[in-house]
């Protein structure tokens, strides 16, 4: 079974670390070796936040790596920030929304966020443009997910990172949506109990992102 090296990057406040930690926890609970390394330096707010995740059926030899199998960019600046990890065999997922990106805390998942950045400043840093650098990447495959737009239109702006996580699950295939949901329920047990709507929004966002890559999931009646 194939091992995965994943890099996720975005603006501080977009939920990069929560996303990556939840993915690693789901893989670990699913019986795989999993390693998560945060890298947000001294600029957790206003800078690019980066996380590295490894998932493997066997022992992981080194905590860091040179090239990633999957790179995920949640903002325009994070495209250049992840350049060194991309290669000819890398799959690249990015948020293609042309709307203002939501403000999401790195400390929590989905809706449980704190407003820390002025919306107009955040949008300027994270918006993609039609002639942007995505088209210039030398990679194996790119997957555009208009996550921020979908979240704003169909759910809630602050669960856009869970849409991206659902898309990652569909690509990696070593963890299931149910395992990720269980990891989120474990991580946010008290918050989910206090407000069941948060649980539903996050889970619906995961499903929505997954279906953007894998197609609709039909549940047997």
Z-matrix of the N, CA and C atoms (Angstrom, degrees):
N
C 1 1.459
C 2 1.520 1 110.02
N 3 1.317 2 115.98 1 139.41
C 4 1.455 3 122.86 2 -175.66
C 5 1.522 4 112.21 3 -71.13
N 6 1.323 5 116.33 4 135.34
C 7 1.461 6 121.19 5 171.99
C 8 1.522 7 108.83 6 -85.62
N 9 1.333 8 115.85 7 157.06
C 10 1.456 9 120.41 8 -179.59
C 11 1.513 10 111.03 9 -126.18
N 12 1.315 11 115.29 10 133.25
C 13 1.459 12 123.46 11 170.89
C 14 1.523 13 106.65 12 -112.59
N 15 1.327 14 115.89 13 119.78
C 16 1.463 15 121.49 14 -171.93
C 17 1.522 16 109.96 15 -123.56
N 18 1.334 17 115.91 16 135.37
C 19 1.459 18 122.39 17 172.83
C 20 1.524 19 107.91 18 -120.08
N 21 1.324 20 116.36 19 128.54
C 22 1.459 21 122.21 20 177.17
C 23 1.526 22 107.62 21 -120.46
N 24 1.336 23 116.77 22 132.17
C 25 1.465 24 120.14 23 -178.64
C 26 1.520 25 110.42 24 -140.93
N 27 1.314 26 115.52 25 148.43
C 28 1.456 27 121.69 26 178.08
C 29 1.511 28 109.40 27 -172.81
N 30 1.317 29 115.69 28 -176.25
C 31 1.453 30 120.10 29 178.00
C 32 1.530 31 109.96 30 -70.92
N 33 1.337 32 116.36 31 147.84
C 34 1.443 33 119.88 32 173.01
C 35 1.519 34 109.44 33 -58.67
N 36 1.324 35 117.05 34 125.16
C 37 1.444 36 121.37 35 -176.32
C 38 1.509 37 114.00 36 107.63
N 39 1.346 38 118.61 37 -5.62
C 40 1.458 39 121.47 38 -179.76
C 41 1.530 40 113.41 39 -89.75
N 42 1.296 41 118.39 40 -1.46
C 43 1.455 42 120.24 41 178.65
C 44 1.513 43 114.59 42 86.57
N 45 1.323 44 117.64 43 23.05
C 46 1.465 45 121.62 44 -179.14
C 47 1.523 46 111.36 45 -59.58
N 48 1.329 47 116.54 46 -48.12
C 49 1.461 48 119.54 47 -175.53
C 50 1.525 49 111.73 48 -68.77
N 51 1.319 50 117.15 49 -39.33
C 52 1.462 51 120.32 50 178.28
C 53 1.525 52 110.59 51 -63.13
N 54 1.319 53 116.55 52 -41.19
C 55 1.463 54 121.46 53 178.22
C 56 1.525 55 110.99 54 -60.92
N 57 1.333 56 116.21 55 -51.78
C 58 1.459 57 120.88 56 -176.52
C 59 1.529 58 112.00 57 -65.20
N 60 1.314 59 117.11 58 -41.83
C 61 1.464 60 120.57 59 179.76
C 62 1.526 61 111.12 60 -64.25
N 63 1.332 62 116.81 61 -38.99
C 64 1.462 63 120.71 62 178.80
C 65 1.528 64 111.10 63 -65.63
N 66 1.331 65 117.04 64 -39.45
C 67 1.462 66 121.07 65 177.48
C 68 1.527 67 110.78 66 -62.52
N 69 1.332 68 116.95 67 -46.23
C 70 1.460 69 121.07 68 -179.87
C 71 1.526 70 111.51 69 -64.34
N 72 1.326 71 116.70 70 -40.84
C 73 1.462 72 120.45 71 179.70
C 74 1.529 73 111.03 72 -64.39
N 75 1.330 74 117.15 73 -41.49
C 76 1.453 75 120.83 74 178.58
C 77 1.527 76 111.02 75 -62.56
N 78 1.331 77 116.63 76 -41.24
C 79 1.462 78 120.26 77 178.88
C 80 1.525 79 111.29 78 -65.32
N 81 1.324 80 116.65 79 -42.35
C 82 1.460 81 120.91 80 178.75
C 83 1.525 82 111.25 81 -63.11
N 84 1.318 83 116.26 82 -45.39
C 85 1.466 84 120.14 83 178.65
C 86 1.533 85 111.02 84 -65.79
N 87 1.340 86 116.64 85 -23.41
C 88 1.458 87 120.94 86 177.63
C 89 1.515 88 114.46 87 -84.27
N 90 1.329 89 117.41 88 1.40
C 91 1.460 90 121.01 89 174.91
C 92 1.512 91 115.47 90 99.73
N 93 1.331 92 118.27 91 6.33
C 94 1.461 93 121.05 92 179.54
C 95 1.517 94 111.12 93 -98.63
N 96 1.322 95 115.14 94 161.42
C 97 1.450 96 120.04 95 167.71
C 98 1.530 97 107.39 96 -73.48
N 99 1.307 98 117.58 97 134.72
C 100 1.459 99 120.59 98 -177.41
C 101 1.525 100 109.89 99 -143.94
N 102 1.321 101 115.24 100 139.93
C 103 1.458 102 121.05 101 -178.84
C 104 1.527 103 109.03 102 -139.19
N 105 1.319 104 115.74 103 131.66
C 106 1.467 105 122.01 104 179.51
C 107 1.521 106 109.03 105 -124.81
N 108 1.333 107 116.68 106 127.94
C 109 1.460 108 121.60 107 178.71
C 110 1.523 109 108.82 108 -126.18
N 111 1.326 110 118.07 109 115.04
C 112 1.472 111 120.49 110 176.15
C 113 1.518 112 110.98 111 -81.22
N 114 1.323 113 115.91 112 150.09
C 115 1.464 114 120.58 113 177.39
C 116 1.519 115 108.33 114 -148.56
N 117 1.332 116 116.40 115 85.55
C 118 1.454 117 119.35 116 179.03
C 119 1.527 118 112.35 117 -120.73
N 120 1.299 119 117.29 118 9.33
C 121 1.455 120 121.53 119 172.60
C 122 1.518 121 113.61 120 50.54
N 123 1.320 122 115.53 121 -141.55
C 124 1.459 123 120.96 122 -177.66
C 125 1.523 124 111.66 123 -99.95
N 126 1.338 125 117.18 124 2.56
C 127 1.462 126 119.53 125 -174.38
C 128 1.526 127 111.20 126 -118.86
N 129 1.329 128 116.18 127 60.18
C 130 1.454 129 120.91 128 -178.89
C 131 1.521 130 111.65 129 -63.53
N 132 1.303 131 117.99 130 -27.86
C 133 1.451 132 121.91 131 175.64
C 134 1.529 133 108.15 132 -116.92
N 135 1.311 134 117.06 133 119.22
C 136 1.447 135 120.74 134 178.30
C 137 1.512 136 113.78 135 97.62
N 138 1.328 137 119.10 136 -4.05
C 139 1.451 138 122.13 137 177.51
C 140 1.508 139 111.28 138 -122.42
N 141 1.334 140 115.77 139 177.35
C 142 1.460 141 121.07 140 179.11
C 143 1.520 142 109.53 141 -83.53
N 144 1.317 143 115.66 142 126.48
C 145 1.455 144 122.81 143 178.05
C 146 1.523 145 108.36 144 -101.08
N 147 1.326 146 117.50 145 134.41
C 148 1.456 147 121.72 146 -176.09
C 149 1.525 148 110.09 147 -131.13
N 150 1.328 149 116.24 148 141.48
C 151 1.464 150 121.49 149 177.92
C 152 1.521 151 109.34 150 -135.26
N 153 1.326 152 115.62 151 144.20
C 154 1.466 153 121.88 152 178.31
C 155 1.525 154 108.77 153 -117.79
N 156 1.325 155 116.31 154 132.95
C 157 1.462 156 122.03 155 179.56
C 158 1.523 157 108.59 156 -130.06
N 159 1.324 158 115.84 157 135.46
C 160 1.464 159 121.07 158 171.94
C 161 1.520 160 108.73 159 -121.86
N 162 1.331 161 115.37 160 136.50
C 163 1.465 162 122.30 161 176.76
C 164 1.515 163 107.48 162 -130.17
N 165 1.323 164 116.66 163 127.90
C 166 1.462 165 119.29 164 -174.97
C 167 1.524 166 110.71 165 -150.81
N 168 1.346 167 117.39 166 148.01
C 169 1.457 168 120.14 167 174.74
C 170 1.530 169 112.49 168 -77.76
N 171 1.336 170 116.91 169 -7.94
C 172 1.464 171 120.97 170 179.51
C 173 1.513 172 109.56 171 -129.53
N 174 1.316 173 116.65 172 177.04
C 175 1.456 174 121.45 173 -177.02
C 176 1.526 175 110.80 174 -58.11
N 177 1.331 176 116.51 175 139.14
C 178 1.459 177 122.34 176 179.07
C 179 1.519 178 108.32 177 -87.73
N 180 1.326 179 116.40 178 122.84
C 181 1.451 180 120.94 179 -171.97
C 182 1.513 181 115.23 180 -75.15
N 183 1.325 182 117.82 181 -36.67
C 184 1.464 183 121.02 182 -176.84
C 185 1.522 184 109.59 183 -141.52
N 186 1.325 185 117.02 184 144.59
C 187 1.470 186 119.48 185 -177.16
C 188 1.519 187 113.93 186 -70.10
N 189 1.334 188 117.47 187 -28.96
C 190 1.452 189 120.56 188 -179.62
C 191 1.530 190 110.55 189 -115.88
N 192 1.337 191 115.70 190 166.78
C 193 1.461 192 120.22 191 -178.03
C 194 1.523 193 109.24 192 -148.28
N 195 1.328 194 115.40 193 163.74
C 196 1.461 195 120.98 194 -177.90
C 197 1.519 196 112.43 195 -90.30
N 198 1.336 197 116.88 196 -44.43
C 199 1.458 198 121.57 197 -178.06
C 200 1.518 199 110.32 198 -120.62
N 201 1.314 200 115.83 199 142.15
C 202 1.462 201 121.21 200 -179.23
C 203 1.524 202 110.50 201 -102.83
N 204 1.328 203 114.89 202 148.75
C 205 1.463 204 120.03 203 171.90
C 206 1.525 205 110.25 204 -77.49
N 207 1.326 206 115.57 205 -30.84
C 208 1.459 207 121.60 206 -178.82
C 209 1.522 208 109.32 207 -139.10
N 210 1.321 209 116.01 208 127.82
C 211 1.459 210 122.44 209 174.79
C 212 1.524 211 107.95 210 -118.86
N 213 1.323 212 115.88 211 133.64
C 214 1.463 213 121.85 212 -178.81
C 215 1.520 214 108.36 213 -122.69
N 216 1.328 215 116.48 214 124.55
C 217 1.464 216 121.77 215 -179.36
C 218 1.518 217 109.65 216 -118.02
N 219 1.318 218 116.16 217 124.31
C 220 1.460 219 121.71 218 -179.10
C 221 1.518 220 112.76 219 -102.41
N 222 1.315 221 117.81 220 0.12
C 223 1.458 222 121.05 221 178.43
C 224 1.518 223 109.16 222 -152.49
N 225 1.333 224 115.93 223 164.48
C 226 1.463 225 120.26 224 -178.69
C 227 1.527 226 111.28 225 -63.68
N 228 1.335 227 117.22 226 -42.28
C 229 1.468 228 119.62 227 -178.23
C 230 1.515 229 112.36 228 -65.55
N 231 1.327 230 117.09 229 -28.48
C 232 1.464 231 119.16 230 -178.09
C 233 1.528 232 112.22 231 -73.15
N 234 1.326 233 117.80 232 -14.26
C 235 1.468 234 120.00 233 175.90
C 236 1.522 235 109.67 234 -64.63
N 237 1.327 236 117.06 235 -49.54
C 238 1.465 237 119.59 236 178.08
C 239 1.520 238 111.60 237 -69.81
N 240 1.334 239 117.01 238 -31.72
C 241 1.469 240 120.93 239 -179.08
C 242 1.524 241 111.56 240 -64.92
N 243 1.337 242 117.38 241 -27.44
C 244 1.469 243 120.74 242 -177.59
C 245 1.526 244 112.52 243 -101.58
N 246 1.316 245 117.39 244 8.81
C 247 1.474 246 120.92 245 -175.96
C 248 1.529 247 112.00 246 -54.13
N 249 1.328 248 117.10 247 -42.44
C 250 1.456 249 120.61 248 -174.57
C 251 1.524 250 113.09 249 -66.40
N 252 1.334 251 117.56 250 -19.77
C 253 1.465 252 120.52 251 -177.28
C 254 1.530 253 113.15 252 -93.95
N 255 1.323 254 117.48 253 -5.06
C 256 1.454 255 120.86 254 -176.74
C 257 1.517 256 111.31 255 -95.45
N 258 1.348 257 115.70 256 139.66
C 259 1.449 258 121.43 257 177.63
C 260 1.517 259 110.58 258 -140.37
N 261 1.309 260 116.32 259 -172.41
C 262 1.457 261 121.49 260 -175.35
C 263 1.523 262 112.81 261 -64.21
N 264 1.339 263 117.32 262 -22.93
C 265 1.461 264 120.73 263 -178.11
C 266 1.530 265 113.42 264 -104.66
N 267 1.323 266 116.47 265 8.75
C 268 1.461 267 120.77 266 -176.10
C 269 1.531 268 111.31 267 -82.26
N 270 1.331 269 115.56 268 136.06
C 271 1.464 270 121.87 269 169.64
C 272 1.524 271 107.35 270 -91.87
N 273 1.333 272 116.35 271 137.08
C 274 1.460 273 121.47 272 -174.17
C 275 1.518 274 109.83 273 -122.74
N 276 1.337 275 116.78 274 119.01
C 277 1.465 276 122.44 275 174.91
C 278 1.520 277 108.30 276 -107.48
N 279 1.320 278 116.46 277 133.44
C 280 1.461 279 118.43 278 176.76
C 281 1.522 280 110.53 279 -141.98
N 282 1.344 281 114.59 280 154.27
C 283 1.457 282 121.13 281 177.45
C 284 1.524 283 108.24 282 -83.46
N 285 1.315 284 116.42 283 111.75
C 286 1.460 285 121.25 284 -174.12
C 287 1.525 286 113.24 285 -91.94
N 288 1.300 287 117.99 286 8.88
C 289 1.462 288 121.23 287 -177.98
C 290 1.527 289 111.91 288 -59.73
N 291 1.302 290 115.43 289 142.98
C 292 1.455 291 121.48 290 175.58
C 293 1.519 292 110.50 291 -107.76
N 294 1.330 293 116.11 292 20.45
C 295 1.459 294 121.47 293 178.76
C 296 1.519 295 108.90 294 -107.21
N 297 1.327 296 114.87 295 172.77
C 298 1.448 297 119.02 296 177.18
C 299 1.517 298 109.94 297 -63.64
N 300 1.316 299 115.84 298 129.01
C 301 1.460 300 119.46 299 179.68
C 302 1.519 301 110.25 300 -71.79
N 303 1.337 302 117.49 301 145.94
C 304 1.460 303 120.36 302 178.88
C 305 1.518 304 111.78 303 -72.54
N 306 1.297 305 115.69 304 159.89
C 307 1.462 306 121.32 305 177.04
C 308 1.519 307 108.29 306 -99.04
N 309 1.327 308 116.59 307 117.59
C 310 1.459 309 120.83 308 -177.02
C 311 1.515 310 109.46 309 -132.62
N 312 1.290 311 116.95 310 134.53
C 313 1.456 312 121.53 311 -178.21
C 314 1.512 313 111.30 312 -74.99
N 315 1.331 314 117.19 313 141.22
C 316 1.458 315 121.67 314 173.45
C 317 1.518 316 111.66 315 -68.05
N 318 1.315 317 117.51 316 -18.11
C 319 1.451 318 121.31 317 -174.28
C 320 1.519 319 112.90 318 -83.84
N 321 1.316 320 117.66 319 -16.40
C 322 1.451 321 120.89 320 -174.87
C 323 1.514 322 110.06 321 -138.62
N 324 1.327 323 116.26 322 176.29
C 325 1.447 324 121.49 323 -176.62
C 326 1.511 325 109.92 324 -112.46
N 327 1.315 326 116.00 325 142.48
C 328 1.444 327 121.62 326 170.20
C 329 1.512 328 114.54 327 56.31
N 330 1.314 329 116.12 328 -127.58
C 331 1.459 330 122.23 329 -169.06
C 332 1.518 331 113.58 330 -67.40
N 333 1.328 332 118.00 331 -23.51
C 334 1.461 333 119.07 332 -174.90
C 335 1.525 334 109.95 333 -80.68
N 336 1.334 335 116.98 334 63.29
C 337 1.453 336 121.14 335 -175.85
C 338 1.513 337 110.92 336 -112.43
N 339 1.320 338 115.28 337 165.90
C 340 1.450 339 121.43 338 176.75
C 341 1.516 340 108.50 339 -116.91
N 342 1.315 341 118.04 340 138.92
C 343 1.455 342 122.01 341 177.98
C 344 1.515 343 108.45 342 -76.19
N 345 1.328 344 116.07 343 110.56
C 346 1.462 345 119.22 344 -175.47
C 347 1.516 346 112.48 345 -122.93
N 348 1.342 347 118.49 346 -12.11
C 349 1.454 348 121.60 347 -175.76
C 350 1.514 349 109.01 348 -131.62
N 351 1.312 350 117.15 349 138.05
C 352 1.460 351 120.22 350 177.98
C 353 1.522 352 109.18 351 -61.47
N 354 1.331 353 118.98 352 131.44
C 355 1.466 354 121.56 353 -176.20
C 356 1.517 355 114.03 354 -53.89
N 357 1.341 356 117.33 355 -40.32
C 358 1.459 357 118.53 356 -177.25
C 359 1.532 358 111.39 357 -67.61
N 360 1.335 359 117.13 358 -36.36
C 361 1.458 360 120.10 359 177.84
C 362 1.511 361 110.96 360 -70.18
N 363 1.325 362 116.53 361 -40.17
C 364 1.465 363 120.74 362 -179.27
C 365 1.525 364 110.22 363 -64.26
N 366 1.332 365 116.77 364 -43.10
C 367 1.458 366 120.79 365 -178.34
C 368 1.519 367 111.14 366 -63.36
N 369 1.316 368 117.15 367 -38.64
C 370 1.458 369 120.66 368 -179.26
C 371 1.519 370 111.49 369 -62.61
N 372 1.336 371 116.51 370 -35.85
C 373 1.461 372 120.19 371 -177.30
C 374 1.518 373 112.76 372 -81.35
N 375 1.328 374 118.66 373 -24.79
C 376 1.457 375 119.71 374 -169.79
C 377 1.512 376 114.87 375 -111.07
N 378 1.327 377 118.96 376 -9.34
C 379 1.458 378 119.93 377 -175.87
C 380 1.527 379 111.10 378 -71.29
N 381 1.334 380 116.12 379 142.99
C 382 1.444 381 122.59 380 173.14
C 383 1.521 382 109.21 381 -95.84
N 384 1.308 383 116.52 382 155.50
C 385 1.453 384 121.27 383 177.96
C 386 1.523 385 108.70 384 -125.39
N 387 1.309 386 117.11 385 156.32
C 388 1.454 387 121.32 386 -174.12
C 389 1.525 388 112.01 387 -59.25
N 390 1.322 389 117.28 388 -33.71
C 391 1.459 390 120.55 389 -179.13
C 392 1.521 391 111.21 390 -101.72
N 393 1.308 392 116.69 391 26.47
C 394 1.453 393 121.41 392 -176.82
C 395 1.510 394 113.23 393 -72.60
N 396 1.343 395 118.03 394 -178.72
C 397 1.460 396 123.37 395 -172.99
C 398 1.522 397 114.87 396 -72.02
N 399 1.335 398 118.60 397 -10.74
C 400 1.461 399 119.96 398 -177.05
C 401 1.518 400 111.10 399 -58.41
N 402 1.328 401 117.53 400 -38.66
C 403 1.458 402 121.20 401 -177.62
C 404 1.525 403 112.75 402 -68.52
N 405 1.325 404 117.53 403 -17.33
C 406 1.450 405 121.22 404 -175.74
C 407 1.527 406 113.30 405 -93.91
N 408 1.303 407 118.21 406 -1.41
C 409 1.451 408 121.12 407 -175.69
C 410 1.519 409 111.58 408 -69.90
N 411 1.326 410 115.93 409 142.50
C 412 1.465 411 121.85 410 173.95
C 413 1.526 412 107.08 411 -103.00
N 414 1.306 413 116.24 412 93.78
C 415 1.459 414 122.75 413 -175.19
C 416 1.519 415 109.32 414 -141.59
N 417 1.325 416 116.16 415 174.14
C 418 1.455 417 120.28 416 179.82
C 419 1.524 418 111.96 417 -77.86
N 420 1.331 419 116.45 418 -37.47
C 421 1.464 420 120.82 419 -174.45
C 422 1.513 421 109.80 420 -162.78
N 423 1.311 422 117.07 421 140.84
C 424 1.457 423 120.46 422 174.69
C 425 1.523 424 109.50 423 -118.73
N 426 1.330 425 115.79 424 144.08
C 427 1.459 426 122.57 425 -179.72
C 428 1.519 427 107.70 426 -128.14
N 429 1.320 428 116.13 427 115.60
C 430 1.463 429 121.46 428 179.69
C 431 1.519 430 109.68 429 -94.55
N 432 1.319 431 115.86 430 123.90
C 433 1.459 432 121.69 431 177.91
C 434 1.534 433 107.73 432 -122.69
N 435 1.327 434 119.52 433 113.96
C 436 1.473 435 120.66 434 177.64
C 437 1.521 436 111.26 435 -77.14
N 438 1.316 437 115.73 436 61.40
C 439 1.468 438 121.52 437 -168.50
C 440 1.522 439 113.18 438 -62.83
N 441 1.322 440 117.40 439 -46.91
C 442 1.462 441 119.50 440 -177.59
C 443 1.526 442 110.67 441 -63.12
N 444 1.323 443 116.91 442 -39.74
C 445 1.458 444 121.01 443 179.19
C 446 1.525 445 111.03 444 -67.12
N 447 1.329 446 116.77 445 -43.98
C 448 1.461 447 121.45 446 179.19
C 449 1.520 448 111.51 447 -62.56
N 450 1.323 449 115.94 448 -43.19
C 451 1.465 450 119.96 449 -178.98
C 452 1.526 451 110.27 450 -64.30
N 453 1.325 452 116.57 451 -43.62
C 454 1.465 453 120.12 452 -179.35
C 455 1.530 454 110.77 453 -64.48
N 456 1.333 455 116.38 454 -39.32
C 457 1.459 456 120.64 455 -174.26
C 458 1.525 457 112.95 456 -79.89
N 459 1.340 458 117.15 457 -37.70
C 460 1.460 459 120.38 458 -169.49
C 461 1.518 460 114.78 459 -110.56
N 462 1.337 461 118.06 460 -22.97
C 463 1.465 462 119.61 461 -175.21
C 464 1.525 463 111.07 462 -131.69
N 465 1.321 464 115.19 463 -93.12
C 466 1.462 465 122.61 464 178.54
C 467 1.524 466 106.19 465 -156.98
N 468 1.338 467 118.89 466 136.76
C 469 1.465 468 120.67 467 -175.29
C 470 1.521 469 114.83 468 -51.17
N 471 1.318 470 117.59 469 -32.30
C 472 1.460 471 119.65 470 -172.04
C 473 1.524 472 114.78 471 -83.43
N 474 1.315 473 118.15 472 1.61
C 475 1.473 474 118.52 473 175.41
C 476 1.531 475 111.02 474 -103.54
N 477 1.327 476 116.78 475 16.99
C 478 1.459 477 118.52 476 -178.21
C 479 1.530 478 112.18 477 -62.96
N 480 1.340 479 117.02 478 -30.97
C 481 1.466 480 118.75 479 179.15
C 482 1.527 481 112.23 480 -67.17
N 483 1.330 482 117.37 481 -26.41
C 484 1.454 483 120.35 482 176.59
C 485 1.532 484 111.46 483 -75.12
N 486 1.327 485 117.16 484 -27.75
C 487 1.467 486 120.27 485 172.16
C 488 1.523 487 109.42 486 -64.42
N 489 1.315 488 116.36 487 -43.46
C 490 1.468 489 120.49 488 177.48
C 491 1.525 490 110.84 489 -63.46
N 492 1.328 491 117.29 490 -41.64
C 493 1.460 492 120.61 491 179.05
C 494 1.528 493 110.75 492 -62.03
N 495 1.323 494 117.39 493 -40.44
C 496 1.457 495 119.98 494 176.40
C 497 1.516 496 112.02 495 -60.54
N 498 1.334 497 117.46 496 -39.45
C 499 1.462 498 121.28 497 177.23
C 500 1.524 499 111.06 498 -65.44
N 501 1.332 500 116.99 499 -38.86
C 502 1.468 501 120.69 500 177.36
C 503 1.519 502 110.78 501 -61.39
N 504 1.321 503 117.02 502 -43.94
C 505 1.468 504 121.75 503 178.84
C 506 1.531 505 110.42 504 -58.22
N 507 1.329 506 117.12 505 -41.02
C 508 1.455 507 120.97 506 -179.41
C 509 1.523 508 111.97 507 -66.29
N 510 1.324 509 117.44 508 -30.67
C 511 1.461 510 121.27 509 179.41
C 512 1.522 511 111.45 510 -81.15
N 513 1.325 512 116.78 511 -47.63
C 514 1.464 513 121.37 512 -175.02
C 515 1.528 514 112.05 513 -70.29
N 516 1.321 515 116.99 514 -44.92
C 517 1.470 516 123.30 515 175.07
C 518 1.529 517 114.92 516 67.00
N 519 1.309 518 118.71 517 4.42
C 520 1.463 519 120.49 518 178.23
C 521 1.523 520 111.43 519 -89.92
N 522 1.314 521 116.08 520 -15.46
C 523 1.459 522 120.97 521 173.73
C 524 1.524 523 107.99 522 -124.69
N 525 1.309 524 116.04 523 155.62
C 526 1.456 525 120.64 524 179.60
C 527 1.528 526 110.05 525 -103.94
N 528 1.319 527 115.68 526 165.03
C 529 1.462 528 119.33 527 175.49
C 530 1.521 529 111.03 528 -59.87
N 531 1.326 530 116.35 529 -38.63
C 532 1.461 531 119.38 530 -179.62
C 533 1.518 532 111.44 531 -63.16
N 534 1.333 533 116.96 532 -39.13
C 535 1.459 534 120.06 533 178.62
C 536 1.519 535 111.40 534 -66.30
N 537 1.337 536 116.35 535 -37.70
C 538 1.467 537 119.65 536 177.44
C 539 1.525 538 110.21 537 -68.01
N 540 1.313 539 117.14 538 -40.38
C 541 1.465 540 120.44 539 177.23
C 542 1.526 541 110.58 540 -61.10
N 543 1.335 542 116.27 541 -41.23
C 544 1.462 543 119.95 542 178.57
C 545 1.528 544 110.96 543 -64.14
N 546 1.337 545 115.87 544 -38.90
C 547 1.464 546 119.87 545 178.70
C 548 1.526 547 110.69 546 -64.80
N 549 1.321 548 116.76 547 -41.74
C 550 1.462 549 120.47 548 177.75
C 551 1.530 550 111.07 549 -64.90
N 552 1.328 551 115.29 550 -41.83
C 553 1.468 552 119.18 551 179.56
C 554 1.528 553 110.90 552 -63.08
N 555 1.326 554 116.49 553 -35.18
C 556 1.462 555 120.67 554 177.46
C 557 1.531 556 110.94 555 -70.58
N 558 1.320 557 115.60 556 -43.09
C 559 1.458 558 120.87 557 -176.56
C 560 1.529 559 111.61 558 -70.08
N 561 1.318 560 116.28 559 -35.08
C 562 1.468 561 120.89 560 -173.62
C 563 1.523 562 112.06 561 -119.47
N 564 1.310 563 116.51 562 34.82
C 565 1.463 564 121.07 563 -174.24
C 566 1.526 565 112.31 564 -54.14
N 567 1.297 566 117.07 565 -49.61
C 568 1.472 567 119.79 566 -176.41
C 569 1.528 568 111.96 567 -65.75
N 570 1.325 569 116.81 568 -41.20
C 571 1.461 570 119.89 569 -179.27
C 572 1.527 571 111.57 570 -68.57
N 573 1.322 572 116.35 571 -39.02
C 574 1.463 573 119.59 572 179.13
C 575 1.531 574 110.85 573 -66.81
N 576 1.328 575 116.45 574 -37.33
C 577 1.461 576 119.44 575 178.26
C 578 1.520 577 111.25 576 -68.08
N 579 1.319 578 115.46 577 -36.76
C 580 1.457 579 119.91 578 -179.25
C 581 1.529 580 112.33 579 -70.76
N 582 1.328 581 116.17 580 -32.20
C 583 1.463 582 120.09 581 -178.42
C 584 1.528 583 108.90 582 -143.68
N 585 1.324 584 118.45 583 91.45
C 586 1.472 585 122.05 584 -179.01
C 587 1.523 586 113.22 585 -57.59
N 588 1.329 587 118.12 586 -23.45
C 589 1.455 588 120.41 587 179.67
C 590 1.526 589 111.24 588 -64.12
N 591 1.327 590 116.73 589 -33.92
C 592 1.465 591 120.53 590 177.23
C 593 1.522 592 110.58 591 -61.56
N 594 1.301 593 115.33 592 -42.67
C 595 1.470 594 120.79 593 178.64
C 596 1.522 595 110.25 594 -60.19
N 597 1.319 596 116.47 595 -47.27
C 598 1.459 597 121.10 596 -177.95
C 599 1.527 598 111.83 597 -64.35
N 600 1.316 599 117.69 598 -42.03
C 601 1.464 600 121.29 599 179.88
C 602 1.520 601 111.73 600 -63.69
N 603 1.332 602 116.71 601 -45.01
C 604 1.462 603 120.49 602 179.51
C 605 1.524 604 111.58 603 -64.61
N 606 1.318 605 116.68 604 -41.85
C 607 1.467 606 120.44 605 -179.06
C 608 1.525 607 111.38 606 -68.90
N 609 1.316 608 117.21 607 -38.67
C 610 1.468 609 120.20 608 177.69
C 611 1.527 610 110.72 609 -66.16
N 612 1.334 611 116.28 610 -36.86
C 613 1.462 612 120.44 611 177.99
C 614 1.531 613 110.94 612 -65.23
N 615 1.317 614 117.19 613 -41.57
C 616 1.466 615 120.72 614 175.96
C 617 1.519 616 110.88 615 -57.38
N 618 1.319 617 116.04 616 -47.86
C 619 1.464 618 121.27 617 -179.43
C 620 1.526 619 111.21 618 -61.26
N 621 1.320 620 116.50 619 -42.51
C 622 1.454 621 121.51 620 -178.71
C 623 1.529 622 111.02 621 -62.60
N 624 1.317 623 116.98 622 -44.38
C 625 1.461 624 120.57 623 178.59
C 626 1.513 625 112.64 624 -66.15
N 627 1.326 626 116.08 625 -40.22
C 628 1.463 627 120.93 626 178.34
C 629 1.527 628 110.78 627 -59.74
N 630 1.311 629 116.42 628 -43.94
C 631 1.462 630 120.86 629 -176.96
C 632 1.519 631 112.36 630 -70.23
N 633 1.326 632 117.86 631 -22.07
C 634 1.457 633 120.27 632 175.80
C 635 1.520 634 111.80 633 -64.43
N 636 1.321 635 116.77 634 -26.65
C 637 1.466 636 121.62 635 -178.83
C 638 1.527 637 111.23 636 -104.08
N 639 1.332 638 116.66 637 -46.15
C 640 1.471 639 120.80 638 -172.56
C 641 1.501 640 113.56 639 -93.55
N 642 1.344 641 117.94 640 -13.79
C 643 1.454 642 120.23 641 -175.26
C 644 1.526 643 110.81 642 92.05
N 645 1.335 644 117.28 643 169.99
C 646 1.465 645 121.41 644 -178.26
C 647 1.514 646 112.64 645 -58.71
N 648 1.312 647 115.59 646 140.89
C 649 1.460 648 122.24 647 176.25
C 650 1.516 649 108.12 648 -102.57
N 651 1.313 650 116.63 649 119.93
C 652 1.457 651 120.84 650 -177.84
C 653 1.532 652 109.03 651 -96.70
N 654 1.293 653 115.40 652 125.46
C 655 1.454 654 120.86 653 179.53
C 656 1.519 655 110.15 654 -95.80
N 657 1.329 656 116.18 655 129.99
C 658 1.479 657 120.08 656 -179.62
C 659 1.514 658 110.87 657 -65.11
N 660 1.330 659 115.49 658 137.76
C 661 1.469 660 120.50 659 179.40
C 662 1.522 661 109.48 660 -87.77
